[in-house]
Amino acid sequence: MNTRRIALVGILIVALGVVAFGWFRFVAHPAAVACGYCSRPLHANLSVTAEIAGKTTQVCCARCAISEANQQHKSVRLIAVHDYSTGRSISPTNAWFVEGSRAMACEHDAMRMNDMKGTQELAFDRCSPGTLAFANKQNAEAFTVQNGGAVLSLAKLMSEVRFQ
């Protein structure tokens, strides 16, 4: 009889642990679905994990993280990027970046309007020029042949950060 009680208490503790973990993971800290800086949707083959001034955030693209760091006058570090071709997470130090291609990295459907509700041209987009990551240089170069842009190493990309 005593063994049954111990087993029942053990099962109850495990069940409570699973419920607590589920609540913590899916309610208290759900997976990010929007960029932490511009609120655009995160895409599996574009998203970046960046750290700006010690705060780690999921970002829509590397350009958005660099723009945020420059605007806030703070340092930035890319922790993980995703290969544009496969969506696989890769280390930024091993990645090659394509910048300025015709491919739109971060599109949004918001239209700028003036006081009279007339449309205005977009003067600044924090995610432009789009910056896409590739796992190897050959894929990045093949992409630029079809879509334009320039292939950059991480060091060259990060040289655009004003506050290191």
N, C-alpha and C positions, 0 to 999 in steps of 0.2 A: 504494500500500500504506500509506504514512504517513497519507494522508487518511482512509482507512478506520479506522485506529486512533484518530485524533483524533475522528472522528464517533462511534465506539463509546464512547470515554471520555466524550464530551459527553452521549450518551444515558444512559449509566450514572449520571453525575452528576445529571441531571434526574430519573431514576427514584429515586435515593436521596433527592433533595429532596422528591419527592412522598410517599415512604414516611415520611420524617421529619415532614413536615407533617401527614400523616394520624395518625401516632402522637401528635404534640403536641396536635392538635385533639380527637381522639376518645378517647385513653387518658389522657394527662396532664392535659388540661383539657376534660372533657366538658361538654356543655350541662347547665345545672342543671335538675333535675326536681322539686326540693323547696325549700321556703322555707329561706333561710339562717338563720332565727331560730326558727321554730316547727316546722319539718320537715313541714308540710302540703304537699300537691301544688301545683305551680304550674299555673295555668290561663291559656291564651292571652289571654283577655279580662279578666283580673284582675291579672296579674303586674306588678310594679313593680321598677325598678332604683333602689336607694337607696344613699346614702353616709352612713354613720354614723362619725363620728370619723375620716374619711379612708379607710375601708374600704368598697369598693363590693360590693354583694351583691344577688342576685335575691331578691325578697321576694314572698310570696303576695298582699299587698294593702298599701295605704298605711297603714292603721290598724296593721298589724303593725310597720311601720317606725317609726311614731310611738311605739307602746308600747315598743319596744326602746330607742329613744333616751331616753325618759323613765325607763325602768328602769335604764339604764346611766349616766344623768346626762351624756349627750353630745348634741352637735348632730346634726341630720339634714338631708339635702338629697335631695329626690326628683329623680332624673336623667331617668327616662323612666317613663311610665305607659301602660297600654293601654286603648283605648276599649272599654267594656263591650259595646257593641252589635256592633262589628266585629272586635275583637281587634287593631286596628291600633295601632302604637306612636305616641304623641303626646307633645309636650312638656308637662310639668306646668304651665307658665305659661299655656298655651293651653287647659288642661282645666278642666272643671267637675266637681265631686265631689258625689255623693249619699251622705249619711251617715244611718244609722238607718232604712233601709227594711226591709220585711219579707223582702226577698231575702237569702238566706244567702250571704254572700261566701265564707267559708272554713269549710266544714263539716268535721267530723272524726268518726270513729266510735268514738273512745275514750270509755269510760264511767268516771267517777270512782267509786272504791270505797273504803269505809272499812276499818278493821282486821278487821272481822267479815264482809267481802265483801258488805256491803249497799251499795246505790247511794246516791250523794250528789248533791245538786243542784249544778249548775255555778255557782260564785260569781264567777269571773272568767274571761273569755276575751280574750286579748290582741288578737284580731281583731274584737272587738265594740265599738261598733256597726260593721257592715260599711261600708266606704268604697269606692264604685265610681266610676270616672272616665268621663267622657263628652267627646267631641270638641267638642260645642257645647251651649250652654245650653238650646236648645229640646228636644233629646233628653233631657237631664237632667230638665227640668221635666215632660216627657211621662211619663218613668219614674216620677217621684214621684206623679203622678196615679193611677197603677195600683198602685204598691207602697209609697207613703208615703215618709217621709224628708224631708230638707232639702237644698237645693242650696247648695253652698259654693264660693267661689273658693279658689284655692291659698293666698292670704294668710290667709283665715279658717281654713282647715284647719290651716295651719302655726302659727296662733296657739295651738293646743293643745299645741305642743311646749314643754316647760318650760325646756329648756336650749338656748338659741340661741347 
